[in-house]
Amino acid sequence: MTMDRTQSQADQSKTLTVLSIECLKGSSKAEEWTGDMLQTGDIVEELRIGGSVTVKSPFKNGRSGVQKILHSSFRSKDTSIVVRVRRGPSPADSAELQACIVPNESFGKKQYMLRSIDDPNYAVGFCDRAESDCLQLIASRSSRMVNALSRTPLQEGYVSYRWDKKLTQLLQVPNSSCFLSILFLPKASDRVASRYNDLEDTLARANAWLNASQASGVPIVFMNIQTESLLTKISGETASSTVSAGSLSDLSNLATAGLYGFEDYHGVDIGVVRAVRLWYSPYGGELPIEIKLREGDTKLGFAISRTEEGFIYISSVIDGDDDAPSTRSGLRTLYREAMSKSQLLVVTRVSNQKVLPWIVSSTGAVRCYDTVSLSQKLSLHRHAKMPIAIHLILWEKPIPPPSKSANSSNDSQHQEAVVMQQPLPLGMADDDIIINNRPDLVLDRDTAGDISFRFHDFAVPNSWV
């Protein structure tokens, strides 16, 4: 008799239809899988809408009847709801959810779901299920948790960023980077520029340029090197002599090619130039100097020159005039310190514009800035009595500022210029650079009339400036 009653209850559980929870949107919190949150398969026992409507199981017409109740409550703007569910045969194993009634447009008109008040990302709906199916879903909660872990993807998105504020407040030079680089194009191996040297030759020339710059006294250090692919249109002998990959075995020929070509869908020959970009950095950073001008200034008090590698530097500073702009700005002290360390006082920016070499052509010429045009710009500053802002490469890393407890008299000794005692850049020794004994660096000063510059070009063709 007892076995018949148990069998009858099991059959009734299989055929009994109940109102069940269907999880529609997952939570963004870890509590989604705890006992406090509702899960798919939970059996709804009671709905309390606002403070007046209470509906208990069994629900008339199941899900459709509950949707009508939710629609009526939503129209009357009574959207607060508390859902009580059970998770098994015993009513003692229960949980509650405080939510609000919101439209569920994905299921059609007059369809509603419940959005959790504690976590708006968590939403549930209702469906009709057999009680036995609900109990099976509740029992499989652990395995469903593992499956949800494997299926849950990481979401991506966008975040707004105050670029205007960052570019003006967090950069040493507003709206300008401190990354320095120069691009080396592969050198043409014939006069008609139909063939080009391989990638190894371009890398070697970049290495030689860096070593020559350091040896001449430019205080820079190597940062990184990379290849860049530049597209160009080719024809004739250049197109026929470049490498075209017709099979996988031909790809090995492209590994070191300075220029290779292919034909696009329209039959146009396209060449890919393998250029090399060399990234370098000032050894001690960049130091901004402001040269303020007065009514009686007839000279700036310094001369500029250019190295073979394309760097602009201060080649001499006037002595004996303590009222010259170069002296007032501290440029003379910096120049003397650089000379004592056998280093060049390289100019990186004038009025926040970079004046560094930026490309080496396929003929081997370094494209850089002209000292004549730069002198004209500086002379205009002097005539207009407008301050000149320049940036110089420091040859030694700055000393950290002294602590607040240090004697304040020590700070006054460094007001005119920053004097640092650090080692020379990597790969440079004291015996490598003797500027005063070099015949190609003549530190003359031309003070005829109202011009205070002496310009020296070192084998750089004027056609590139």
C-alpha positions as a LaTeX table, in Angstrom:
\begin{tabular}{lrrr}
\hline
Residue & $x$ (\AA) & $y$ (\AA) & $z$ (\AA) \\
\hline
Met1 & 0.00 & 0.00 & 0.00 \\
Thr2 & 2.85 & 2.39 & 0.84 \\
Met3 & 4.64 & 1.56 & $-2.41$ \\
Asp4 & 1.49 & 2.33 & $-4.39$ \\
Arg5 & 1.18 & 5.73 & $-2.68$ \\
Thr6 & 4.82 & 6.55 & $-3.47$ \\
Gln7 & 4.42 & 5.51 & $-7.09$ \\
Ser8 & 1.27 & 7.62 & $-7.33$ \\
Gln9 & 3.12 & 10.71 & $-6.01$ \\
Ala10 & 5.92 & 10.19 & $-8.52$ \\
Asp11 & 3.49 & 9.92 & $-11.40$ \\
Gln12 & 1.68 & 13.03 & $-10.20$ \\
Ser13 & 5.02 & 14.93 & $-10.07$ \\
Lys14 & 5.75 & 14.01 & $-13.65$ \\
Thr15 & 2.37 & 15.26 & $-14.90$ \\
Leu16 & 1.92 & 18.27 & $-12.58$ \\
Thr17 & 2.66 & 21.55 & $-14.37$ \\
Val18 & 4.04 & 24.40 & $-12.25$ \\
Leu19 & 5.20 & 27.98 & $-12.84$ \\
Ser20 & 8.99 & 27.95 & $-13.08$ \\
Ile21 & 11.78 & 30.53 & $-13.24$ \\
Glu22 & 13.71 & 31.05 & $-16.48$ \\
Cys23 & 16.97 & 33.02 & $-16.14$ \\
Leu24 & 17.11 & 35.48 & $-19.05$ \\
Lys25 & 20.16 & 37.63 & $-18.28$ \\
Gly26 & 23.08 & 36.76 & $-16.06$ \\
Ser27 & 24.29 & 38.76 & $-13.10$ \\
Ser28 & 27.55 & 40.71 & $-13.03$ \\
Lys29 & 28.14 & 39.63 & $-9.46$ \\
Ala30 & 29.33 & 36.36 & $-7.92$ \\
Glu31 & 26.03 & 35.95 & $-6.04$ \\
Glu32 & 24.34 & 34.75 & $-9.23$ \\
Trp33 & 25.02 & 31.11 & $-8.32$ \\
Thr34 & 24.45 & 31.46 & $-4.56$ \\
Gly35 & 21.27 & 30.50 & $-2.78$ \\
Asp36 & 20.01 & 34.07 & $-2.67$ \\
Met37 & 19.55 & 34.45 & $-6.42$ \\
Leu38 & 16.83 & 32.73 & $-8.45$ \\
Gln39 & 17.88 & 30.13 & $-11.01$ \\
Thr40 & 16.32 & 28.30 & $-13.93$ \\
Gly41 & 14.09 & 25.54 & $-12.59$ \\
Asp42 & 13.05 & 27.21 & $-9.32$ \\
Ile43 & 9.34 & 26.65 & $-8.63$ \\
Val44 & 7.36 & 29.85 & $-8.03$ \\
Glu45 & 5.27 & 29.74 & $-4.85$ \\
Glu46 & 4.14 & 33.34 & $-4.39$ \\
Leu47 & 4.10 & 36.75 & $-6.11$ \\
Arg48 & 3.68 & 39.96 & $-4.09$ \\
Ile49 & 3.16 & 43.00 & $-6.31$ \\
Gly50 & 3.33 & 46.35 & $-4.54$ \\
Gly51 & 1.48 & 46.28 & $-1.27$ \\
Ser52 & $-1.91$ & 45.13 & $-2.47$ \\
Val53 & $-1.67$ & 42.16 & $-4.87$ \\
Thr54 & $-0.59$ & 38.73 & $-3.64$ \\
Val55 & $-0.86$ & 35.65 & $-5.86$ \\
Lys56 & $-0.01$ & 32.15 & $-4.65$ \\
Ser57 & 0.50 & 28.79 & $-6.33$ \\
Pro58 & $-1.22$ & 27.23 & $-8.18$ \\
Phe59 & $-1.45$ & 30.08 & $-10.70$ \\
Lys60 & $-4.53$ & 30.20 & $-12.90$ \\
Asn61 & $-3.61$ & 29.71 & $-16.59$ \\
Gly62 & 0.06 & 29.39 & $-15.64$ \\
Arg63 & 2.50 & 31.72 & $-17.42$ \\
Ser64 & $-0.13$ & 33.44 & $-19.58$ \\
Gly65 & $-2.20$ & 34.27 & $-16.50$ \\
Val66 & 0.84 & 35.70 & $-14.70$ \\
Gln67 & 1.75 & 37.81 & $-17.77$ \\
Lys68 & $-1.73$ & 39.38 & $-17.65$ \\
Ile69 & $-1.22$ & 40.23 & $-13.98$ \\
Leu70 & 2.20 & 41.78 & $-14.74$ \\
His71 & 0.73 & 43.77 & $-17.64$ \\
Ser72 & $-2.05$ & 45.16 & $-15.44$ \\
Ser73 & 0.41 & 46.11 & $-12.69$ \\
Phe74 & 2.82 & 47.74 & $-15.17$ \\
Arg75 & 0.02 & 49.86 & $-16.67$ \\
Ser76 & $-0.95$ & 51.04 & $-13.20$ \\
Lys77 & 2.73 & 51.86 & $-12.55$ \\
Asp78 & 2.89 & 49.36 & $-9.70$ \\
Thr79 & 6.15 & 47.67 & $-10.77$ \\
Ser80 & 7.65 & 46.56 & $-7.45$ \\
Ile81 & 7.45 & 42.78 & $-6.99$ \\
Val82 & 8.73 & 40.09 & $-4.62$ \\
Val83 & 9.03 & 36.52 & $-5.91$ \\
Arg84 & 9.23 & 33.55 & $-3.51$ \\
Val85 & 10.35 & 30.19 & $-4.90$ \\
Arg86 & 11.12 & 26.71 & $-3.60$ \\
Arg87 & 13.95 & 24.43 & $-4.67$ \\
Gly88 & 12.68 & 20.95 & $-3.98$ \\
Pro89 & 9.75 & 19.04 & $-2.57$ \\
Ser90 & 10.03 & 20.79 & 0.80 \\
Pro91 & 8.71 & 24.40 & 1.05 \\
Ala92 & 11.40 & 25.10 & 3.64 \\
Asp93 & 14.06 & 25.23 & 0.90 \\
Ser94 & 13.02 & 28.61 & $-0.48$ \\
Ala95 & 14.46 & 31.92 & $-1.75$ \\
Glu96 & 13.14 & 35.37 & $-2.57$ \\
Leu97 & 13.94 & 38.01 & $-5.17$ \\
Gln98 & 13.08 & 41.72 & $-4.99$ \\
Ala99 & 12.68 & 43.02 & $-8.50$ \\
Cys100 & 10.82 & 45.42 & $-10.74$ \\
Ile101 & 8.53 & 44.66 & $-13.68$ \\
Val102 & 9.97 & 45.72 & $-17.04$ \\
Pro103 & 8.86 & 45.00 & $-20.62$ \\
Asn104 & 10.49 & 42.04 & $-22.41$ \\
Glu105 & 10.46 & 43.25 & $-26.01$ \\
Ser106 & 12.33 & 40.20 & $-27.30$ \\
Phe107 & 9.28 & 38.04 & $-26.51$ \\
Gly108 & 6.75 & 40.42 & $-28.09$ \\
Lys109 & 4.20 & 42.97 & $-26.90$ \\
Lys110 & 2.60 & 42.75 & $-23.45$ \\
Gln111 & 5.38 & 40.43 & $-22.35$ \\
Tyr112 & 7.28 & 41.25 & $-19.16$ \\
Met113 & 10.27 & 40.09 & $-17.16$ \\
Leu114 & 11.63 & 40.84 & $-13.71$ \\
Arg115 & 14.84 & 42.82 & $-13.25$ \\
Ser116 & 16.66 & 42.50 & $-9.93$ \\
Ile117 & 16.83 & 45.63 & $-7.81$ \\
Asp118 & 20.22 & 44.68 & $-6.31$ \\
Asp119 & 21.77 & 43.94 & $-9.71$ \\
Pro120 & 20.02 & 45.46 & $-12.77$ \\
Asn121 & 21.99 & 43.10 & $-15.06$ \\
Tyr122 & 20.11 & 40.10 & $-13.63$ \\
Ala123 & 16.69 & 39.38 & $-15.17$ \\
Val124 & 14.32 & 36.41 & $-14.98$ \\
Gly125 & 11.10 & 35.37 & $-16.64$ \\
Phe126 & 8.44 & 32.70 & $-16.19$ \\
Cys127 & 7.64 & 29.48 & $-18.02$ \\
Asp128 & 5.43 & 26.40 & $-17.57$ \\
Arg129 & 7.28 & 23.20 & $-16.68$ \\
Ala130 & 6.56 & 19.81 & $-15.24$ \\
Glu131 & 7.53 & 19.65 & $-11.58$ \\
Ser132 & 9.79 & 16.67 & $-12.27$ \\
Asp133 & 11.69 & 18.69 & $-14.87$ \\
Cys134 & 12.15 & 21.51 & $-12.37$ \\
Leu135 & 13.54 & 19.12 & $-9.78$ \\
Gln136 & 15.99 & 17.71 & $-12.33$ \\
Leu137 & 17.17 & 21.21 & $-13.22$ \\
Ile138 & 17.65 & 22.04 & $-9.56$ \\
Ala139 & 19.65 & 18.83 & $-9.05$ \\
Ser140 & 21.88 & 19.62 & $-12.04$ \\
Arg141 & 22.78 & 23.06 & $-10.74$ \\
Ser142 & 26.44 & 22.21 & $-10.14$ \\
Ser143 & 26.99 & 20.85 & $-13.65$ \\
Arg144 & 25.18 & 23.82 & $-15.16$ \\
Met145 & 27.44 & 26.11 & $-13.18$ \\
Val146 & 30.50 & 24.47 & $-14.74$ \\
Asn147 & 28.96 & 24.68 & $-18.21$ \\
Ala148 & 28.15 & 28.35 & $-17.70$ \\
Leu149 & 31.76 & 28.98 & $-16.72$ \\
Ser150 & 33.03 & 27.47 & $-19.98$ \\
Arg151 & 30.45 & 29.29 & $-22.13$ \\
Thr152 & 30.69 & 32.74 & $-20.55$ \\
Pro153 & 32.74 & 35.05 & $-22.82$ \\
Leu154 & 34.65 & 38.12 & $-21.76$ \\
Gln155 & 32.84 & 41.24 & $-22.89$ \\
Glu156 & 34.63 & 44.19 & $-24.49$ \\
Gly157 & 33.66 & 47.81 & $-24.66$ \\
Tyr158 & 34.83 & 51.40 & $-25.03$ \\
Val159 & 35.71 & 53.95 & $-22.40$ \\
Ser160 & 35.85 & 57.68 & $-23.01$ \\
Tyr161 & 39.27 & 59.28 & $-22.61$ \\
Arg162 & 40.23 & 62.93 & $-22.06$ \\
Trp163 & 42.87 & 63.13 & $-24.78$ \\
Asp164 & 42.90 & 66.92 & $-24.82$ \\
Lys165 & 43.69 & 67.05 & $-21.12$ \\
Lys166 & 46.29 & 64.26 & $-21.21$ \\
Leu167 & 48.12 & 65.72 & $-24.22$ \\
Thr168 & 48.47 & 69.14 & $-22.61$ \\
Gln169 & 49.14 & 68.18 & $-18.98$ \\
Leu170 & 51.11 & 64.93 & $-19.05$ \\
Leu171 & 53.64 & 65.55 & $-21.84$ \\
Gln172 & 56.88 & 67.45 & $-21.44$ \\
Val173 & 56.07 & 69.25 & $-24.67$ \\
Pro174 & 52.28 & 69.64 & $-25.08$ \\
Asn175 & 50.84 & 67.67 & $-28.01$ \\
Ser176 & 54.27 & 66.28 & $-28.94$ \\
Ser177 & 55.81 & 62.91 & $-28.11$ \\
Cys178 & 59.25 & 62.26 & $-26.66$ \\
Phe179 & 59.76 & 59.25 & $-28.97$ \\
Leu180 & 62.63 & 59.88 & $-31.38$ \\
Ser181 & 63.20 & 57.83 & $-34.53$ \\
Ile182 & 64.65 & 57.91 & $-38.03$ \\
Leu183 & 63.57 & 55.86 & $-41.05$ \\
Phe184 & 66.13 & 54.20 & $-43.34$ \\
Leu185 & 65.03 & 53.33 & $-46.87$ \\
Pro186 & 66.88 & 50.52 & $-48.68$ \\
Lys187 & 69.74 & 51.87 & $-50.77$ \\
Ala188 & 69.48 & 51.63 & $-54.55$ \\
Ser189 & 72.16 & 49.33 & $-55.94$ \\
Asp190 & 72.18 & 50.84 & $-59.45$ \\
Arg191 & 71.86 & 54.28 & $-61.01$ \\
Val192 & 68.36 & 53.77 & $-62.39$ \\
Ala193 & 67.09 & 52.58 & $-58.99$ \\
Ser194 & 65.69 & 49.35 & $-60.35$ \\
Arg195 & 67.40 & 47.18 & $-57.75$ \\
Tyr196 & 67.85 & 47.75 & $-54.03$ \\
Asn197 & 70.13 & 46.34 & $-51.38$ \\
Asp198 & 68.80 & 43.72 & $-49.03$ \\
Leu199 & 67.48 & 44.20 & $-45.51$ \\
Glu200 & 70.79 & 43.34 & $-43.89$ \\
Asp201 & 72.43 & 46.29 & $-45.66$ \\
Thr202 & 69.74 & 48.66 & $-44.38$ \\
Leu203 & 70.18 & 47.35 & $-40.84$ \\
Ala204 & 73.94 & 47.81 & $-41.11$ \\
Arg205 & 73.54 & 51.43 & $-42.28$ \\
Ala206 & 71.18 & 52.14 & $-39.36$ \\
Asn207 & 73.71 & 50.67 & $-36.97$ \\
Ala208 & 76.53 & 52.72 & $-38.52$ \\
Trp209 & 74.48 & 55.93 & $-38.29$ \\
Leu210 & 73.81 & 55.33 & $-34.59$ \\
Asn211 & 77.44 & 54.57 & $-33.81$ \\
Ala212 & 78.63 & 57.61 & $-35.78$ \\
Ser213 & 76.15 & 59.87 & $-33.98$ \\
Gln214 & 77.37 & 58.68 & $-30.58$ \\
Ala215 & 81.00 & 58.96 & $-31.61$ \\
Ser216 & 80.49 & 62.57 & $-32.76$ \\
Gly217 & 79.22 & 63.53 & $-29.31$ \\
Val218 & 75.44 & 63.24 & $-29.71$ \\
Pro219 & 74.23 & 61.85 & $-26.35$ \\
Ile220 & 71.65 & 59.33 & $-27.54$ \\
Val221 & 71.08 & 55.65 & $-26.73$ \\
Phe222 & 69.57 & 52.82 & $-28.73$ \\
Met223 & 65.97 & 51.91 & $-27.88$ \\
Asn224 & 64.55 & 49.60 & $-30.56$ \\
Ile225 & 64.60 & 48.79 & $-34.25$ \\
Gln226 & 61.83 & 47.54 & $-36.52$ \\
Thr227 & 61.03 & 47.01 & $-40.17$ \\
Glu228 & 58.29 & 48.94 & $-41.95$ \\
Ser229 & 56.60 & 47.92 & $-45.18$ \\
Leu230 & 55.92 & 50.84 & $-47.52$ \\
Leu231 & 53.79 & 50.35 & $-50.63$ \\
Thr232 & 54.78 & 51.99 & $-53.93$ \\
Lys233 & 53.94 & 51.58 & $-57.60$ \\
Ile234 & 56.68 & 49.98 & $-59.70$ \\
Ser235 & 57.10 & 49.29 & $-63.39$ \\
Gly236 & 59.64 & 48.31 & $-66.03$ \\
Glu237 & 62.95 & 46.93 & $-64.90$ \\
Thr238 & 62.08 & 47.42 & $-61.23$ \\
Ala239 & 58.96 & 45.26 & $-61.58$ \\
Ser240 & 60.74 & 42.49 & $-63.44$ \\
Ser241 & 63.70 & 42.38 & $-61.06$ \\
Thr242 & 61.80 & 42.29 & $-57.79$ \\
Val243 & 60.92 & 39.06 & $-56.09$ \\
Ser244 & 57.42 & 37.69 & $-56.52$ \\
Ala245 & 56.27 & 34.86 & $-54.32$ \\
Gly246 & 54.61 & 32.28 & $-56.52$ \\
Ser247 & 54.73 & 29.47 & $-53.98$ \\
Leu248 & 55.56 & 28.80 & $-50.36$ \\
Ser249 & 59.14 & 27.94 & $-51.29$ \\
Asp250 & 59.63 & 31.50 & $-52.62$ \\
Leu251 & 58.81 & 33.06 & $-49.27$ \\
Ser252 & 62.36 & 32.45 & $-48.05$ \\
Asn253 & 63.58 & 34.94 & $-50.66$ \\
Leu254 & 61.39 & 37.65 & $-49.18$ \\
Ala255 & 62.88 & 37.39 & $-45.69$ \\
Thr256 & 65.89 & 39.59 & $-46.53$ \\
Ala257 & 64.66 & 41.42 & $-49.65$ \\
Gly258 & 64.80 & 45.20 & $-49.52$ \\
Leu259 & 62.10 & 45.48 & $-52.20$ \\
Tyr260 & 59.73 & 42.86 & $-53.57$ \\
Gly261 & 56.73 & 43.16 & $-55.83$ \\
Phe262 & 53.37 & 41.62 & $-56.57$ \\
Glu263 & 50.55 & 42.18 & $-59.00$ \\
Asp264 & 47.14 & 43.28 & $-57.72$ \\
Tyr265 & 43.73 & 42.33 & $-59.10$ \\
His266 & 43.86 & 45.11 & $-61.67$ \\
Gly267 & 47.23 & 44.06 & $-63.09$ \\
Val268 & 49.15 & 46.91 & $-61.44$ \\
Asp269 & 52.63 & 46.09 & $-60.17$ \\
Ile270 & 52.91 & 47.02 & $-56.49$ \\
Gly271 & 56.26 & 47.21 & $-54.74$ \\
Val272 & 56.77 & 46.65 & $-51.02$ \\
Val273 & 59.76 & 48.56 & $-49.64$ \\
Arg274 & 61.34 & 47.04 & $-46.53$ \\
Ala275 & 62.45 & 50.13 & $-44.60$ \\
Val276 & 64.06 & 50.11 & $-41.16$ \\
Arg277 & 62.99 & 52.45 & $-38.36$ \\
Leu278 & 65.55 & 53.10 & $-35.63$ \\
Trp279 & 64.20 & 54.28 & $-32.27$ \\
Tyr280 & 66.56 & 56.12 & $-29.97$ \\
Ser281 & 66.31 & 58.20 & $-26.83$ \\
Pro282 & 68.17 & 61.15 & $-25.28$ \\
Tyr283 & 70.54 & 59.76 & $-22.70$ \\
Gly284 & 69.58 & 62.29 & $-20.02$ \\
Gly285 & 66.26 & 63.46 & $-21.40$ \\
Glu286 & 65.38 & 66.81 & $-22.93$ \\
Leu287 & 65.96 & 70.09 & $-21.12$ \\
Pro288 & 63.75 & 73.08 & $-22.06$ \\
Ile289 & 65.52 & 76.45 & $-22.25$ \\
Glu290 & 63.75 & 79.78 & $-22.69$ \\
Ile291 & 65.82 & 82.60 & $-24.12$ \\
Lys292 & 64.16 & 85.89 & $-23.17$ \\
Leu293 & 64.99 & 88.95 & $-25.26$ \\
Arg294 & 65.29 & 92.63 & $-24.34$ \\
Glu295 & 65.22 & 95.87 & $-26.27$ \\
Gly296 & 68.98 & 96.32 & $-26.29$ \\
Asp297 & 69.83 & 92.81 & $-27.51$ \\
Thr298 & 71.72 & 92.90 & $-30.81$ \\
Lys299 & 72.99 & 89.34 & $-30.68$ \\
Leu300 & 71.71 & 86.04 & $-29.38$ \\
Gly301 & 75.23 & 85.11 & $-28.39$ \\
Phe302 & 75.55 & 81.59 & $-29.80$ \\
Ala303 & 76.24 & 79.80 & $-33.07$ \\
Ile304 & 74.64 & 76.65 & $-34.47$ \\
Ser305 & 76.00 & 73.92 & $-36.71$ \\
Arg306 & 74.96 & 70.54 & $-38.04$ \\
Thr307 & 76.66 & 67.16 & $-37.84$ \\
Glu308 & 77.06 & 64.74 & $-40.72$ \\
Glu309 & 74.26 & 62.66 & $-39.22$ \\
Gly310 & 71.84 & 65.63 & $-39.40$ \\
Phe311 & 71.77 & 66.82 & $-35.77$ \\
Ile312 & 71.60 & 70.56 & $-34.99$ \\
Tyr313 & 73.84 & 71.59 & $-32.11$ \\
Ile314 & 75.22 & 74.68 & $-30.37$ \\
Ser315 & 78.71 & 75.03 & $-31.84$ \\
Ser316 & 79.91 & 78.06 & $-29.84$ \\
Val317 & 78.74 & 80.58 & $-27.27$ \\
Ile318 & 80.01 & 84.14 & $-26.89$ \\
Asp319 & 82.30 & 84.85 & $-23.94$ \\
Gly320 & 82.84 & 88.05 & $-22.05$ \\
Asp321 & 79.27 & 89.35 & $-22.35$ \\
Asp322 & 77.34 & 88.60 & $-19.18$ \\
Asp323 & 74.27 & 90.39 & $-20.52$ \\
Ala324 & 73.92 & 88.35 & $-23.70$ \\
Pro325 & 70.69 & 86.31 & $-24.06$ \\
Ser326 & 72.71 & 83.09 & $-24.16$ \\
Thr327 & 74.31 & 83.97 & $-20.81$ \\
Arg328 & 71.07 & 85.07 & $-19.12$ \\
Ser329 & 69.31 & 81.85 & $-20.13$ \\
Gly330 & 72.09 & 79.62 & $-18.79$ \\
Leu331 & 73.01 & 78.37 & $-22.26$ \\
Arg332 & 76.65 & 79.41 & $-21.85$ \\
Thr333 & 77.03 & 77.37 & $-18.66$ \\
Leu334 & 75.44 & 74.31 & $-20.30$ \\
Tyr335 & 77.72 & 74.69 & $-23.31$ \\
Arg336 & 80.84 & 74.84 & $-21.14$ \\
Glu337 & 79.74 & 71.78 & $-19.21$ \\
Ala338 & 79.07 & 69.86 & $-22.44$ \\
Met339 & 82.51 & 70.80 & $-23.80$ \\
Ser340 & 84.18 & 69.66 & $-20.60$ \\
Lys341 & 82.48 & 66.28 & $-21.03$ \\
Ser342 & 83.36 & 66.13 & $-24.77$ \\
Gln343 & 79.68 & 66.13 & $-25.68$ \\
Leu344 & 77.65 & 68.16 & $-28.17$ \\
Leu345 & 74.83 & 70.42 & $-27.00$ \\
Val346 & 72.23 & 69.03 & $-29.42$ \\
Val347 & 69.02 & 70.96 & $-30.15$ \\
Thr348 & 65.95 & 68.73 & $-30.46$ \\
Arg349 & 63.16 & 71.32 & $-30.72$ \\
Val350 & 62.73 & 74.97 & $-31.59$ \\
Ser351 & 59.40 & 76.47 & $-30.54$ \\
Asn352 & 58.26 & 72.90 & $-29.70$ \\
Gln353 & 58.92 & 71.74 & $-33.28$ \\
Lys354 & 61.34 & 68.83 & $-33.68$ \\
Val355 & 64.48 & 69.67 & $-35.66$ \\
Leu356 & 65.97 & 66.17 & $-35.76$ \\
Pro357 & 66.84 & 64.10 & $-38.84$ \\
Trp358 & 63.88 & 61.93 & $-39.79$ \\
Ile359 & 64.64 & 59.88 & $-42.92$ \\
Val360 & 67.52 & 58.49 & $-44.98$ \\
Ser361 & 66.69 & 58.28 & $-48.69$ \\
Ser362 & 67.45 & 55.45 & $-51.10$ \\
Thr363 & 70.47 & 57.45 & $-52.32$ \\
Gly364 & 71.92 & 57.48 & $-48.79$ \\
Ala365 & 71.31 & 61.18 & $-48.09$ \\
Val366 & 70.08 & 62.16 & $-44.62$ \\
Arg367 & 67.05 & 64.42 & $-44.68$ \\
Cys368 & 67.32 & 66.98 & $-41.90$ \\
Tyr369 & 66.76 & 70.68 & $-41.16$ \\
Asp370 & 68.69 & 73.53 & $-42.74$ \\
Thr371 & 70.72 & 75.74 & $-40.43$ \\
Val372 & 70.15 & 78.79 & $-42.65$ \\
Ser373 & 66.36 & 78.65 & $-42.36$ \\
Leu374 & 66.70 & 77.97 & $-38.65$ \\
Ser375 & 68.91 & 81.06 & $-38.22$ \\
Gln376 & 66.34 & 83.16 & $-40.03$ \\
Lys377 & 63.64 & 81.95 & $-37.66$ \\
Leu378 & 65.78 & 82.77 & $-34.63$ \\
Ser379 & 66.64 & 86.21 & $-36.03$ \\
Leu380 & 62.94 & 86.94 & $-36.44$ \\
His381 & 62.46 & 86.09 & $-32.78$ \\
Arg382 & 65.16 & 88.57 & $-31.85$ \\
His383 & 63.72 & 91.35 & $-33.98$ \\
Ala384 & 60.21 & 90.71 & $-32.64$ \\
Lys385 & 61.54 & 90.45 & $-29.07$ \\
Met386 & 59.67 & 87.18 & $-28.66$ \\
Pro387 & 61.16 & 84.53 & $-26.32$ \\
Ile388 & 62.85 & 81.54 & $-27.98$ \\
Ala389 & 61.95 & 78.11 & $-26.58$ \\
Ile390 & 64.46 & 75.38 & $-27.39$ \\
His391 & 65.03 & 71.87 & $-26.07$ \\
Leu392 & 68.49 & 70.39 & $-25.58$ \\
Ile393 & 69.64 & 66.79 & $-25.10$ \\
Leu394 & 71.21 & 66.24 & $-21.70$ \\
Trp395 & 74.34 & 64.10 & $-21.77$ \\
Glu396 & 73.89 & 62.89 & $-18.19$ \\
Lys397 & 70.85 & 61.74 & $-16.27$ \\
Pro398 & 69.45 & 64.36 & $-13.87$ \\
Ile399 & 70.23 & 64.08 & $-10.18$ \\
Pro400 & 67.08 & 63.52 & $-8.05$ \\
Pro401 & 65.98 & 66.68 & $-6.24$ \\
Pro402 & 67.31 & 67.04 & $-2.66$ \\
Ser403 & 65.05 & 66.32 & 0.29 \\
Lys404 & 63.18 & 69.15 & 2.01 \\
Ser405 & 65.50 & 68.88 & 5.00 \\
Ala406 & 68.54 & 69.73 & 2.87 \\
Asn407 & 70.17 & 73.12 & 3.20 \\
Ser408 & 68.45 & 75.65 & 0.94 \\
Ser409 & 71.78 & 77.27 & 0.14 \\
Asn410 & 72.68 & 74.27 & $-2.01$ \\
Asp411 & 69.79 & 74.99 & $-4.38$ \\
Ser412 & 71.09 & 78.44 & $-5.28$ \\
Gln413 & 74.24 & 76.90 & $-6.71$ \\
His414 & 72.23 & 75.20 & $-9.49$ \\
Gln415 & 69.97 & 78.07 & $-10.57$ \\
Glu416 & 71.95 & 79.08 & $-13.66$ \\
Ala417 & 72.21 & 75.59 & $-15.17$ \\
Val418 & 71.85 & 71.91 & $-14.33$ \\
Val419 & 75.27 & 70.40 & $-13.66$ \\
Met420 & 75.27 & 66.61 & $-13.44$ \\
Gln421 & 77.89 & 64.01 & $-12.64$ \\
Gln422 & 76.91 & 60.74 & $-14.33$ \\
Pro423 & 78.70 & 58.33 & $-16.71$ \\
Leu424 & 78.76 & 58.90 & $-20.44$ \\
Pro425 & 76.21 & 57.11 & $-22.67$ \\
Leu426 & 76.72 & 53.43 & $-23.37$ \\
Gly427 & 79.50 & 52.67 & $-25.83$ \\
Met428 & 81.17 & 56.07 & $-25.39$ \\
Ala429 & 84.42 & 56.75 & $-23.55$ \\
Asp430 & 86.31 & 59.90 & $-22.73$ \\
Asp431 & 88.96 & 59.09 & $-25.36$ \\
Asp432 & 86.39 & 58.59 & $-28.13$ \\
Ile433 & 85.36 & 62.24 & $-28.49$ \\
Ile434 & 87.84 & 65.14 & $-28.55$ \\
Ile435 & 85.91 & 67.99 & $-30.09$ \\
Asn436 & 88.62 & 70.62 & $-29.80$ \\
Asn437 & 91.07 & 68.54 & $-31.89$ \\
Arg438 & 88.66 & 67.68 & $-34.69$ \\
Pro439 & 89.42 & 69.52 & $-37.95$ \\
Asp440 & 85.81 & 69.18 & $-39.19$ \\
Leu441 & 84.28 & 70.92 & $-36.17$ \\
Val442 & 85.40 & 74.54 & $-36.34$ \\
Leu443 & 83.79 & 76.41 & $-33.49$ \\
Asp444 & 84.01 & 79.91 & $-35.01$ \\
Arg445 & 81.66 & 82.78 & $-34.24$ \\
Asp446 & 80.53 & 85.33 & $-36.79$ \\
Thr447 & 79.55 & 88.57 & $-35.09$ \\
Ala448 & 79.58 & 90.86 & $-38.11$ \\
Gly449 & 76.69 & 93.32 & $-38.07$ \\
Asp450 & 73.63 & 92.08 & $-36.20$ \\
Ile451 & 74.08 & 88.37 & $-37.07$ \\
Ser452 & 75.44 & 86.16 & $-34.33$ \\
Phe453 & 75.52 & 82.77 & $-36.07$ \\
Arg454 & 78.14 & 80.76 & $-37.88$ \\
Phe455 & 76.78 & 77.82 & $-39.89$ \\
His456 & 78.64 & 74.67 & $-40.88$ \\
Asp457 & 77.17 & 72.04 & $-43.20$ \\
Phe458 & 78.94 & 68.69 & $-43.22$ \\
Ala459 & 78.54 & 67.00 & $-46.59$ \\
Val460 & 74.72 & 67.11 & $-46.49$ \\
Pro461 & 73.29 & 68.10 & $-49.90$ \\
Asn462 & 71.22 & 71.28 & $-49.86$ \\
Ser463 & 68.59 & 69.60 & $-52.01$ \\
Trp464 & 67.44 & 67.60 & $-48.98$ \\
Val465 & 66.70 & 70.63 & $-46.76$ \\
\hline
\end{tabular}
